[in-house]
Amino acid sequence: MQAELTSPDKADDLIALHGVDAIAVLVDRIADAVRHCDDQAVDSLDRLLQIVEQRFEEPWRAMRSIGN
């Protein structure tokens, strides 16, 4: 389950479902996990958030490398 939660496919699914709001959705889920003192969920969601952020940054990185 842990690997499934933090997979790039899960990140892609969240982005497809929520668009740029995927970040806000994950931040809300992390806040809920913190309130429930669920450290394991916080860690998993944080890793998933990092993957989502990387997905959003990829086009910008590609554009910067073309310009250099």
N, CA, C and O atoms as a Tripos MOL2 file, in Angstrom:
@<TRIPOS>MOLECULE
protein
  272   271    68     0     0
PROTEIN
NO_CHARGES

@<TRIPOS>ATOM
      1 N           0.8290   -1.1930    0.0000 N.3       1 MET1
      2 CA          0.0000    0.0000    0.0000 C.3       1 MET1
      3 C           0.8710    1.2520    0.0000 C.2       1 MET1
      4 O           0.5680    2.2190   -0.6990 O.2       1 MET1
      5 N           1.9420    1.2400    0.7740 N.am      2 GLN2
      6 CA          2.8260    2.4010    0.8710 C.3       2 GLN2
      7 C           3.3880    2.7870   -0.4900 C.2       2 GLN2
      8 O           3.3520    3.9570   -0.8690 O.2       2 GLN2
      9 N           3.9050    1.8110   -1.2240 N.am      3 ALA3
     10 CA          4.4780    2.0970   -2.5370 C.3       3 ALA3
     11 C           3.4040    2.5930   -3.4930 C.2       3 ALA3
     12 O           3.6600    3.4580   -4.3310 O.2       3 ALA3
     13 N           2.2030    2.0430   -3.3650 N.am      4 GLU4
     14 CA          1.0980    2.4580   -4.2310 C.3       4 GLU4
     15 C           0.7330    3.9150   -3.9770 C.2       4 GLU4
     16 O           0.4480    4.6530   -4.9200 O.2       4 GLU4
     17 N           0.7380    4.3340   -2.7240 N.am      5 LEU5
     18 CA          0.3450    5.6910   -2.3700 C.3       5 LEU5
     19 C           1.3220    6.7220   -2.9020 C.2       5 LEU5
     20 O           0.9220    7.8420   -3.2190 O.2       5 LEU5
     21 N           2.5800    6.3720   -3.0030 N.am      6 THR6
     22 CA          3.5860    7.3530   -3.4110 C.3       6 THR6
     23 C           4.0830    7.1340   -4.8360 C.2       6 THR6
     24 O           5.1260    7.6660   -5.2150 O.2       6 THR6
     25 N           3.3620    6.3700   -5.6130 N.am      7 SER7
     26 CA          3.8260    6.0770   -6.9610 C.3       7 SER7
     27 C           3.6150    7.2680   -7.8970 C.2       7 SER7
     28 O           2.7100    8.0770   -7.6900 O.2       7 SER7
     29 N           4.4490    7.3670   -8.9160 N.am      8 PRO8
     30 CA          4.2410    8.4130   -9.9240 C.3       8 PRO8
     31 C           2.8690    8.3070  -10.5880 C.2       8 PRO8
     32 O           2.2860    9.3200  -10.9740 O.2       8 PRO8
     33 N           2.3490    7.0780  -10.7220 N.am      9 ASP9
     34 CA          1.0150    6.9170  -11.3090 C.3       9 ASP9
     35 C          -0.0500    7.5650  -10.4360 C.2       9 ASP9
     36 O          -0.9870    8.1760  -10.9500 O.2       9 ASP9
     37 N           0.0870    7.4380   -9.1280 N.am     10 LYS10
     38 CA         -0.8620    8.0700   -8.2060 C.3      10 LYS10
     39 C          -0.7760    9.5890   -8.3400 C.2      10 LYS10
     40 O          -1.7970   10.2770   -8.3120 O.2      10 LYS10
     41 N           0.4270   10.1030   -8.4840 N.am     11 ALA11
     42 CA          0.6040   11.5470   -8.6800 C.3      11 ALA11
     43 C          -0.0770   11.9870   -9.9670 C.2      11 ALA11
     44 O          -0.7660   13.0070   -9.9940 O.2      11 ALA11
     45 N           0.1170   11.2220  -11.0260 N.am     12 ASP12
     46 CA         -0.5210   11.5510  -12.3050 C.3      12 ASP12
     47 C          -2.0400   11.5020  -12.1950 C.2      12 ASP12
     48 O          -2.7350   12.3360  -12.7750 O.2      12 ASP12
     49 N          -2.5570   10.5250  -11.4510 N.am     13 ASP13
     50 CA         -4.0070   10.4290  -11.2510 C.3      13 ASP13
     51 C          -4.5440   11.6560  -10.5230 C.2      13 ASP13
     52 O          -5.5790   12.2050  -10.9020 O.2      13 ASP13
     53 N          -3.8410   12.0840   -9.4800 N.am     14 LEU14
     54 CA         -4.2710   13.2720   -8.7360 C.3      14 LEU14
     55 C          -4.2590   14.5160   -9.6180 C.2      14 LEU14
     56 O          -5.1700   15.3400   -9.5480 O.2      14 LEU14
     57 N          -3.2370   14.6480  -10.4360 N.am     15 ILE15
     58 CA         -3.1450   15.8020  -11.3340 C.3      15 ILE15
     59 C          -4.2690   15.7530  -12.3630 C.2      15 ILE15
     60 O          -4.8800   16.7790  -12.6610 O.2      15 ILE15
     61 N          -4.5450   14.5740  -12.9060 N.am     16 ALA16
     62 CA         -5.6210   14.4380  -13.8850 C.3      16 ALA16
     63 C          -6.9720   14.7790  -13.2670 C.2      16 ALA16
     64 O          -7.8300   15.3740  -13.9190 O.2      16 ALA16
     65 N          -7.1520   14.4040  -12.0220 N.am     17 LEU17
     66 CA         -8.4270   14.6340  -11.3460 C.3      17 LEU17
     67 C          -8.5890   16.0700  -10.8650 C.2      17 LEU17
     68 O          -9.6780   16.6370  -10.9630 O.2      17 LEU17
     69 N          -7.5100   16.6680  -10.3420 N.am     18 HIS18
     70 CA         -7.6170   17.9730   -9.6870 C.3      18 HIS18
     71 C          -6.8600   19.0990  -10.3810 C.2      18 HIS18
     72 O          -7.0250   20.2610  -10.0100 O.2      18 HIS18
     73 N          -6.0390   18.7890  -11.3720 N.am     19 GLY19
     74 CA         -5.2330   19.8260  -12.0190 C.3      19 GLY19
     75 C          -4.2630   20.4350  -11.0190 C.2      19 GLY19
     76 O          -3.7090   19.7340  -10.1720 O.2      19 GLY19
     77 N          -4.0610   21.7490  -11.1220 N.am     20 VAL20
     78 CA         -3.1180   22.3950  -10.2020 C.3      20 VAL20
     79 C          -3.6110   22.3500   -8.7610 C.2      20 VAL20
     80 O          -2.8240   22.5440   -7.8340 O.2      20 VAL20
     81 N          -4.8960   22.0980   -8.5630 N.am     21 ASP21
     82 CA         -5.4270   21.9730   -7.2030 C.3      21 ASP21
     83 C          -4.9710   20.6900   -6.5150 C.2      21 ASP21
     84 O          -5.2420   20.4980   -5.3290 O.2      21 ASP21
     85 N          -4.2830   19.8100   -7.2420 N.am     22 ALA22
     86 CA         -3.7620   18.5840   -6.6290 C.3      22 ALA22
     87 C          -2.8490   18.9210   -5.4580 C.2      22 ALA22
     88 O          -2.8170   18.2020   -4.4600 O.2      22 ALA22
     89 N          -2.1080   20.0130   -5.5840 N.am     23 ILE23
     90 CA         -1.2180   20.4240   -4.4920 C.3      23 ILE23
     91 C          -2.0360   20.8010   -3.2650 C.2      23 ILE23
     92 O          -1.7150   20.3820   -2.1520 O.2      23 ILE23
     93 N          -3.0830   21.5830   -3.4560 N.am     24 ALA24
     94 CA         -3.9390   21.9830   -2.3320 C.3      24 ALA24
     95 C          -4.6170   20.7690   -1.7020 C.2      24 ALA24
     96 O          -4.7430   20.6890   -0.4800 O.2      24 ALA24
     97 N          -5.0490   19.8350   -2.5280 N.am     25 VAL25
     98 CA         -5.6810   18.6140   -2.0180 C.3      25 VAL25
     99 C          -4.7060   17.8580   -1.1260 C.2      25 VAL25
    100 O          -5.0720   17.4050   -0.0420 O.2      25 VAL25
    101 N          -3.4690   17.7240   -1.5820 N.am     26 LEU26
    102 CA         -2.4720   17.0090   -0.7870 C.3      26 LEU26
    103 C          -2.1220   17.7570    0.4900 C.2      26 LEU26
    104 O          -1.9400   17.1360    1.5370 O.2      26 LEU26
    105 N          -2.0250   19.0690    0.4200 N.am     27 VAL27
    106 CA         -1.7410   19.8540    1.6300 C.3      27 VAL27
    107 C          -2.8700   19.6630    2.6400 C.2      27 VAL27
    108 O          -2.6090   19.5300    3.8360 O.2      27 VAL27
    109 N          -4.1190   19.6480    2.1750 N.am     28 ASP28
    110 CA         -5.2530   19.4000    3.0750 C.3      28 ASP28
    111 C          -5.1750   18.0100    3.6920 C.2      28 ASP28
    112 O          -5.4410   17.8360    4.8810 O.2      28 ASP28
    113 N          -4.8110   17.0250    2.8820 N.am     29 ARG29
    114 CA         -4.6920   15.6560    3.4020 C.3      29 ARG29
    115 C          -3.5570   15.5480    4.4160 C.2      29 ARG29
    116 O          -3.6780   14.8460    5.4210 O.2      29 ARG29
    117 N          -2.4620   16.2430    4.1510 N.am     30 ILE30
    118 CA         -1.3470   16.2470    5.1040 C.3      30 ILE30
    119 C          -1.7870   16.8940    6.4110 C.2      30 ILE30
    120 O          -1.4690   16.3910    7.4890 O.2      30 ILE30
    121 N          -2.5150   18.0060    6.3260 N.am     31 ALA31
    122 CA         -3.0060   18.6790    7.5350 C.3      31 ALA31
    123 C          -3.9120   17.7500    8.3400 C.2      31 ALA31
    124 O          -3.8160   17.7040    9.5660 O.2      31 ALA31
    125 N          -4.7850   17.0130    7.6630 N.am     32 ASP32
    126 CA         -5.6490   16.0510    8.3600 C.3      32 ASP32
    127 C          -4.8210   14.9650    9.0430 C.2      32 ASP32
    128 O          -5.1050   14.5890   10.1800 O.2      32 ASP32
    129 N          -3.8120   14.4680    8.3600 N.am     33 ALA33
    130 CA         -2.9590   13.4260    8.9440 C.3      33 ALA33
    131 C          -2.2040   13.9560   10.1580 C.2      33 ALA33
    132 O          -2.0240   13.2380   11.1420 O.2      33 ALA33
    133 N          -1.7610   15.2140   10.0910 N.am     34 VAL34
    134 CA         -1.0730   15.8300   11.2350 C.3      34 VAL34
    135 C          -2.0380   15.9330   12.4120 C.2      34 VAL34
    136 O          -1.6800   15.6130   13.5450 O.2      34 VAL34
    137 N          -3.2600   16.3810   12.1380 N.am     35 ARG35
    138 CA         -4.2550   16.4930   13.2170 C.3      35 ARG35
    139 C          -4.5370   15.1460   13.8730 C.2      35 ARG35
    140 O          -4.8190   15.0760   15.0690 O.2      35 ARG35
    141 N          -4.4580   14.0810   13.0840 N.am     36 HIS36
    142 CA         -4.6980   12.7400   13.6160 C.3      36 HIS36
    143 C          -3.4130   12.0660   14.1030 C.2      36 HIS36
    144 O          -3.4230   10.8880   14.4580 O.2      36 HIS36
    145 N          -2.3150   12.8130   14.1190 N.am     37 CYS37
    146 CA         -1.0150   12.2960   14.5760 C.3      37 CYS37
    147 C          -0.6060   11.0260   13.8320 C.2      37 CYS37
    148 O          -0.0530   10.1000   14.4240 O.2      37 CYS37
    149 N          -0.8840   10.9940   12.5310 N.am     38 ASP38
    150 CA         -0.5540    9.8360   11.7020 C.3      38 ASP38
    151 C           0.7360   10.1280   10.9400 C.2      38 ASP38
    152 O           0.7080   10.5700    9.7920 O.2      38 ASP38
    153 N           1.8620    9.8750   11.5960 N.am     39 ASP39
    154 CA          3.1650   10.1810   11.0040 C.3      39 ASP39
    155 C           3.4200    9.4270    9.7050 C.2      39 ASP39
    156 O           4.0150    9.9700    8.7740 O.2      39 ASP39
    157 N           2.9760    8.1900    9.6420 N.am     40 GLN40
    158 CA          3.1850    7.3940    8.4370 C.3      40 GLN40
    159 C           2.4370    8.0120    7.2530 C.2      40 GLN40
    160 O           2.9840    8.1020    6.1540 O.2      40 GLN40
    161 N           1.2020    8.4340    7.4700 N.am     41 ALA41
    162 CA          0.4330    9.0730    6.3960 C.3      41 ALA41
    163 C           1.0670   10.3980    5.9940 C.2      41 ALA41
    164 O           1.1200   10.7290    4.8090 O.2      41 ALA41
    165 N           1.5470   11.1560    6.9740 N.am     42 VAL42
    166 CA          2.2060   12.4330    6.6690 C.3      42 VAL42
    167 C           3.4150   12.1900    5.7740 C.2      42 VAL42
    168 O           3.5980   12.8890    4.7770 O.2      42 VAL42
    169 N           4.2370   11.2110    6.1180 N.am     43 ASP43
    170 CA          5.4270   10.9040    5.3150 C.3      43 ASP43
    171 C           5.0500   10.4820    3.8980 C.2      43 ASP43
    172 O           5.6450   10.9510    2.9270 O.2      43 ASP43
    173 N           4.0690    9.6010    3.7810 N.am     44 SER44
    174 CA          3.6480    9.1200    2.4620 C.3      44 SER44
    175 C           3.0700   10.2470    1.6150 C.2      44 SER44
    176 O           3.3890   10.3770    0.4330 O.2      44 SER44
    177 N           2.2230   11.0540    2.2280 N.am     45 LEU45
    178 CA          1.6100   12.1650    1.4980 C.3      45 LEU45
    179 C           2.6420   13.2150    1.1130 C.2      45 LEU45
    180 O           2.5440   13.8260    0.0490 O.2      45 LEU45
    181 N           3.6280   13.4240    1.9740 N.am     46 ASP46
    182 CA          4.6910   14.3760    1.6500 C.3      46 ASP46
    183 C           5.4890   13.8980    0.4390 C.2      46 ASP46
    184 O           5.8170   14.6920   -0.4430 O.2      46 ASP46
    185 N           5.8010   12.6050    0.3970 N.am     47 ARG47
    186 CA          6.5180   12.0660   -0.7650 C.3      47 ARG47
    187 C           5.6750   12.1980   -2.0310 C.2      47 ARG47
    188 O           6.1980   12.5170   -3.0990 O.2      47 ARG47
    189 N           4.3790   11.9550   -1.9100 N.am     48 LEU48
    190 CA          3.4810   12.1020   -3.0530 C.3      48 LEU48
    191 C           3.4160   13.5610   -3.4990 C.2      48 LEU48
    192 O           3.4010   13.8430   -4.6970 O.2      48 LEU48
    193 N           3.3770   14.4770   -2.5540 N.am     49 LEU49
    194 CA          3.3850   15.9050   -2.8770 C.3      49 LEU49
    195 C           4.6540   16.2770   -3.6400 C.2      49 LEU49
    196 O           4.5960   17.0510   -4.5960 O.2      49 LEU49
    197 N           5.7780   15.7420   -3.2340 N.am     50 GLN50
    198 CA          7.0350   16.0180   -3.9400 C.3      50 GLN50
    199 C           6.9850   15.5300   -5.3870 C.2      50 GLN50
    200 O           7.4890   16.1950   -6.2920 O.2      50 GLN50
    201 N           6.3770   14.3680   -5.5960 N.am     51 ILE51
    202 CA          6.2460   13.8400   -6.9590 C.3      51 ILE51
    203 C           5.3350   14.7420   -7.7890 C.2      51 ILE51
    204 O           5.6390   15.0430   -8.9430 O.2      51 ILE51
    205 N           4.2180   15.1710   -7.2000 N.am     52 VAL52
    206 CA          3.2870   16.0630   -7.9060 C.3      52 VAL52
    207 C           3.9880   17.3680   -8.2650 C.2      52 VAL52
    208 O           3.8540   17.8580   -9.3860 O.2      52 VAL52
    209 N           4.7330   17.9290   -7.3230 N.am     53 GLU53
    210 CA          5.4540   19.1760   -7.6040 C.3      53 GLU53
    211 C           6.4550   18.9840   -8.7380 C.2      53 GLU53
    212 O           6.5930   19.8560   -9.5950 O.2      53 GLU53
    213 N           7.1490   17.8580   -8.7490 N.am     54 GLN54
    214 CA          8.1000   17.5770   -9.8340 C.3      54 GLN54
    215 C           7.3900   17.5030  -11.1770 C.2      54 GLN54
    216 O           7.9040   17.9840  -12.1860 O.2      54 GLN54
    217 N           6.2070   16.8980  -11.1860 N.am     55 ARG55
    218 CA          5.4380   16.7960  -12.4340 C.3      55 ARG55
    219 C           5.1090   18.1900  -12.9740 C.2      55 ARG55
    220 O           5.2030   18.4330  -14.1770 O.2      55 ARG55
    221 N           4.7250   19.0990  -12.0790 N.am     56 PHE56
    222 CA          4.3940   20.4550  -12.5170 C.3      56 PHE56
    223 C           5.6310   21.2270  -12.9590 C.2      56 PHE56
    224 O           5.5340   22.1140  -13.8070 O.2      56 PHE56
    225 N           6.7880   20.9050  -12.3970 N.am     57 GLU57
    226 CA          8.0220   21.6160  -12.7470 C.3      57 GLU57
    227 C           8.6510   21.1170  -14.0430 C.2      57 GLU57
    228 O           9.4160   21.8500  -14.6690 O.2      57 GLU57
    229 N           8.3520   19.9040  -14.4570 N.am     58 GLU58
    230 CA          9.0000   19.3160  -15.6330 C.3      58 GLU58
    231 C           8.9140   20.1890  -16.8890 C.2      58 GLU58
    232 O           9.9400   20.3880  -17.5390 O.2      58 GLU58
    233 N           7.7440   20.7190  -17.2640 N.am     59 PRO59
    234 CA          7.7000   21.5520  -18.4820 C.3      59 PRO59
    235 C           8.5740   22.8010  -18.3690 C.2      59 PRO59
    236 O           9.1890   23.2160  -19.3510 O.2      59 PRO59
    237 N           8.6320   23.4000  -17.1790 N.am     60 TRP60
    238 CA          9.4450   24.6040  -16.9890 C.3      60 TRP60
    239 C          10.9260   24.2830  -17.0900 C.2      60 TRP60
    240 O          11.6990   25.0610  -17.6510 O.2      60 TRP60
    241 N          11.3180   23.1510  -16.5550 N.am     61 ARG61
    242 CA         12.7250   22.7460  -16.6660 C.3      61 ARG61
    243 C          13.1000   22.5030  -18.1200 C.2      61 ARG61
    244 O          14.1880   22.8770  -18.5570 O.2      61 ARG61
    245 N          12.2000   21.8800  -18.8650 N.am     62 ALA62
    246 CA         12.4680   21.6130  -20.2800 C.3      62 ALA62
    247 C          12.5970   22.9200  -21.0570 C.2      62 ALA62
    248 O          13.4660   23.0480  -21.9190 O.2      62 ALA62
    249 N          11.7410   23.8830  -20.7570 N.am     63 MET63
    250 CA         11.7980   25.1700  -21.4490 C.3      63 MET63
    251 C          13.0920   25.9040  -21.1250 C.2      63 MET63
    252 O          13.6930   26.5220  -22.0030 O.2      63 MET63
    253 N          13.5180   25.8400  -19.8800 N.am     64 ARG64
    254 CA         14.7650   26.5090  -19.4850 C.3      64 ARG64
    255 C          15.9630   25.8890  -20.1800 C.2      64 ARG64
    256 O          16.8830   26.5980  -20.5860 O.2      64 ARG64
    257 N          15.9580   24.5680  -20.3210 N.am     65 SER65
    258 CA         17.0980   23.9130  -20.9700 C.3      65 SER65
    259 C          17.1350   24.2230  -22.4660 C.2      65 SER65
    260 O          18.2140   24.2460  -23.0590 O.2      65 SER65
    261 N          15.9960   24.4570  -23.0760 N.am     66 ILE66
    262 CA         15.9510   24.8270  -24.4920 C.3      66 ILE66
    263 C          16.5080   26.2330  -24.6810 C.2      66 ILE66
    264 O          17.1990   26.5140  -25.6590 O.2      66 ILE66
    265 N          16.1980   27.1080  -23.7350 N.am     67 GLY67
    266 CA         16.6460   28.4950  -23.8230 C.3      67 GLY67
    267 C          18.1220   28.6860  -23.5550 C.2      67 GLY67
    268 O          18.6820   29.7170  -23.9290 O.2      67 GLY67
    269 N          18.7640   27.7330  -22.9240 N.am     68 ASN68
    270 CA         20.1960   27.8680  -22.5800 C.3      68 ASN68
    271 C          21.0770   27.3830  -23.6540 C.2      68 ASN68
    272 O          22.2990   27.4300  -23.5170 O.2      68 ASN68
@<TRIPOS>BOND
     1     1     2 1
     2     2     3 1
     3     3     4 2
     4     3     5 am
     5     5     6 1
     6     6     7 1
     7     7     8 2
     8     7     9 am
     9     9    10 1
    10    10    11 1
    11    11    12 2
    12    11    13 am
    13    13    14 1
    14    14    15 1
    15    15    16 2
    16    15    17 am
    17    17    18 1
    18    18    19 1
    19    19    20 2
    20    19    21 am
    21    21    22 1
    22    22    23 1
    23    23    24 2
    24    23    25 am
    25    25    26 1
    26    26    27 1
    27    27    28 2
    28    27    29 am
    29    29    30 1
    30    30    31 1
    31    31    32 2
    32    31    33 am
    33    33    34 1
    34    34    35 1
    35    35    36 2
    36    35    37 am
    37    37    38 1
    38    38    39 1
    39    39    40 2
    40    39    41 am
    41    41    42 1
    42    42    43 1
    43    43    44 2
    44    43    45 am
    45    45    46 1
    46    46    47 1
    47    47    48 2
    48    47    49 am
    49    49    50 1
    50    50    51 1
    51    51    52 2
    52    51    53 am
    53    53    54 1
    54    54    55 1
    55    55    56 2
    56    55    57 am
    57    57    58 1
    58    58    59 1
    59    59    60 2
    60    59    61 am
    61    61    62 1
    62    62    63 1
    63    63    64 2
    64    63    65 am
    65    65    66 1
    66    66    67 1
    67    67    68 2
    68    67    69 am
    69    69    70 1
    70    70    71 1
    71    71    72 2
    72    71    73 am
    73    73    74 1
    74    74    75 1
    75    75    76 2
    76    75    77 am
    77    77    78 1
    78    78    79 1
    79    79    80 2
    80    79    81 am
    81    81    82 1
    82    82    83 1
    83    83    84 2
    84    83    85 am
    85    85    86 1
    86    86    87 1
    87    87    88 2
    88    87    89 am
    89    89    90 1
    90    90    91 1
    91    91    92 2
    92    91    93 am
    93    93    94 1
    94    94    95 1
    95    95    96 2
    96    95    97 am
    97    97    98 1
    98    98    99 1
    99    99   100 2
   100    99   101 am
   101   101   102 1
   102   102   103 1
   103   103   104 2
   104   103   105 am
   105   105   106 1
   106   106   107 1
   107   107   108 2
   108   107   109 am
   109   109   110 1
   110   110   111 1
   111   111   112 2
   112   111   113 am
   113   113   114 1
   114   114   115 1
   115   115   116 2
   116   115   117 am
   117   117   118 1
   118   118   119 1
   119   119   120 2
   120   119   121 am
   121   121   122 1
   122   122   123 1
   123   123   124 2
   124   123   125 am
   125   125   126 1
   126   126   127 1
   127   127   128 2
   128   127   129 am
   129   129   130 1
   130   130   131 1
   131   131   132 2
   132   131   133 am
   133   133   134 1
   134   134   135 1
   135   135   136 2
   136   135   137 am
   137   137   138 1
   138   138   139 1
   139   139   140 2
   140   139   141 am
   141   141   142 1
   142   142   143 1
   143   143   144 2
   144   143   145 am
   145   145   146 1
   146   146   147 1
   147   147   148 2
   148   147   149 am
   149   149   150 1
   150   150   151 1
   151   151   152 2
   152   151   153 am
   153   153   154 1
   154   154   155 1
   155   155   156 2
   156   155   157 am
   157   157   158 1
   158   158   159 1
   159   159   160 2
   160   159   161 am
   161   161   162 1
   162   162   163 1
   163   163   164 2
   164   163   165 am
   165   165   166 1
   166   166   167 1
   167   167   168 2
   168   167   169 am
   169   169   170 1
   170   170   171 1
   171   171   172 2
   172   171   173 am
   173   173   174 1
   174   174   175 1
   175   175   176 2
   176   175   177 am
   177   177   178 1
   178   178   179 1
   179   179   180 2
   180   179   181 am
   181   181   182 1
   182   182   183 1
   183   183   184 2
   184   183   185 am
   185   185   186 1
   186   186   187 1
   187   187   188 2
   188   187   189 am
   189   189   190 1
   190   190   191 1
   191   191   192 2
   192   191   193 am
   193   193   194 1
   194   194   195 1
   195   195   196 2
   196   195   197 am
   197   197   198 1
   198   198   199 1
   199   199   200 2
   200   199   201 am
   201   201   202 1
   202   202   203 1
   203   203   204 2
   204   203   205 am
   205   205   206 1
   206   206   207 1
   207   207   208 2
   208   207   209 am
   209   209   210 1
   210   210   211 1
   211   211   212 2
   212   211   213 am
   213   213   214 1
   214   214   215 1
   215   215   216 2
   216   215   217 am
   217   217   218 1
   218   218   219 1
   219   219   220 2
   220   219   221 am
   221   221   222 1
   222   222   223 1
   223   223   224 2
   224   223   225 am
   225   225   226 1
   226   226   227 1
   227   227   228 2
   228   227   229 am
   229   229   230 1
   230   230   231 1
   231   231   232 2
   232   231   233 am
   233   233   234 1
   234   234   235 1
   235   235   236 2
   236   235   237 am
   237   237   238 1
   238   238   239 1
   239   239   240 2
   240   239   241 am
   241   241   242 1
   242   242   243 1
   243   243   244 2
   244   243   245 am
   245   245   246 1
   246   246   247 1
   247   247   248 2
   248   247   249 am
   249   249   250 1
   250   250   251 1
   251   251   252 2
   252   251   253 am
   253   253   254 1
   254   254   255 1
   255   255   256 2
   256   255   257 am
   257   257   258 1
   258   258   259 1
   259   259   260 2
   260   259   261 am
   261   261   262 1
   262   262   263 1
   263   263   264 2
   264   263   265 am
   265   265   266 1
   266   266   267 1
   267   267   268 2
   268   267   269 am
   269   269   270 1
   270   270   271 1
   271   271   272 2
@<TRIPOS>SUBSTRUCTURE
     1 MET1         2 RESIDUE 1 A MET
     2 GLN2         6 RESIDUE 1 A GLN
     3 ALA3        10 RESIDUE 1 A ALA
     4 GLU4        14 RESIDUE 1 A GLU
     5 LEU5        18 RESIDUE 1 A LEU
     6 THR6        22 RESIDUE 1 A THR
     7 SER7        26 RESIDUE 1 A SER
     8 PRO8        30 RESIDUE 1 A PRO
     9 ASP9        34 RESIDUE 1 A ASP
    10 LYS10       38 RESIDUE 1 A LYS
    11 ALA11       42 RESIDUE 1 A ALA
    12 ASP12       46 RESIDUE 1 A ASP
    13 ASP13       50 RESIDUE 1 A ASP
    14 LEU14       54 RESIDUE 1 A LEU
    15 ILE15       58 RESIDUE 1 A ILE
    16 ALA16       62 RESIDUE 1 A ALA
    17 LEU17       66 RESIDUE 1 A LEU
    18 HIS18       70 RESIDUE 1 A HIS
    19 GLY19       74 RESIDUE 1 A GLY
    20 VAL20       78 RESIDUE 1 A VAL
    21 ASP21       82 RESIDUE 1 A ASP
    22 ALA22       86 RESIDUE 1 A ALA
    23 ILE23       90 RESIDUE 1 A ILE
    24 ALA24       94 RESIDUE 1 A ALA
    25 VAL25       98 RESIDUE 1 A VAL
    26 LEU26      102 RESIDUE 1 A LEU
    27 VAL27      106 RESIDUE 1 A VAL
    28 ASP28      110 RESIDUE 1 A ASP
    29 ARG29      114 RESIDUE 1 A ARG
    30 ILE30      118 RESIDUE 1 A ILE
    31 ALA31      122 RESIDUE 1 A ALA
    32 ASP32      126 RESIDUE 1 A ASP
    33 ALA33      130 RESIDUE 1 A ALA
    34 VAL34      134 RESIDUE 1 A VAL
    35 ARG35      138 RESIDUE 1 A ARG
    36 HIS36      142 RESIDUE 1 A HIS
    37 CYS37      146 RESIDUE 1 A CYS
    38 ASP38      150 RESIDUE 1 A ASP
    39 ASP39      154 RESIDUE 1 A ASP
    40 GLN40      158 RESIDUE 1 A GLN
    41 ALA41      162 RESIDUE 1 A ALA
    42 VAL42      166 RESIDUE 1 A VAL
    43 ASP43      170 RESIDUE 1 A ASP
    44 SER44      174 RESIDUE 1 A SER
    45 LEU45      178 RESIDUE 1 A LEU
    46 ASP46      182 RESIDUE 1 A ASP
    47 ARG47      186 RESIDUE 1 A ARG
    48 LEU48      190 RESIDUE 1 A LEU
    49 LEU49      194 RESIDUE 1 A LEU
    50 GLN50      198 RESIDUE 1 A GLN
    51 ILE51      202 RESIDUE 1 A ILE
    52 VAL52      206 RESIDUE 1 A VAL
    53 GLU53      210 RESIDUE 1 A GLU
    54 GLN54      214 RESIDUE 1 A GLN
    55 ARG55      218 RESIDUE 1 A ARG
    56 PHE56      222 RESIDUE 1 A PHE
    57 GLU57      226 RESIDUE 1 A GLU
    58 GLU58      230 RESIDUE 1 A GLU
    59 PRO59      234 RESIDUE 1 A PRO
    60 TRP60      238 RESIDUE 1 A TRP
    61 ARG61      242 RESIDUE 1 A ARG
    62 ALA62      246 RESIDUE 1 A ALA
    63 MET63      250 RESIDUE 1 A MET
    64 ARG64      254 RESIDUE 1 A ARG
    65 SER65      258 RESIDUE 1 A SER
    66 ILE66      262 RESIDUE 1 A ILE
    67 GLY67      266 RESIDUE 1 A GLY
    68 ASN68      270 RESIDUE 1 A ASN
